[in-house]
Amino acid sequence: MRILVALVTIMVLAKSLPAATIINESAATPCDERQQYAAWVGFRPAEGEIVHLNPPRFSWPYNPGTIVPRDQVTEHTFTLQVSPRADMSK
């Protein structure tokens, strides 16, 4: 009996739901031109930028201003030094 009551309740509630919404090309948003080269990031944090995220996001291009095709990307090694002081002392 409980199952029957539950099924009837579901059927009644389903009838009160709005009709389905169809999403088509009219819902598309314009492309953001910044995404054209989204694989290549700039310096983060930027020089002199104060960030409030801890830990901050670190990223920097090996050769800034140069866009290399994905199939020509090579590996590089970097050394990251972090200090709470501007003079990099401990």
QUIPE-V983329 format. One line per field, one symbol per residue. ss: DSSP state (~ for helix, > for strand, _ for the rest). phi: phi as a letter, one per 20 degrees, with the letter a starting at -180 (. if undefined). A space follows every 50 residues. Layout:
ss = ???
phi = ???
This chain:
ss = _~~~~~~~~~~~~~~_________~~~_____~~~~~______>______ ________>__________~~~__________________
phi = .ffffffffffffffeffffdedcffefdffegffgdffddefcffgnfe ddecffedabffcgndddggfdfdecdcdddcbfdfemff
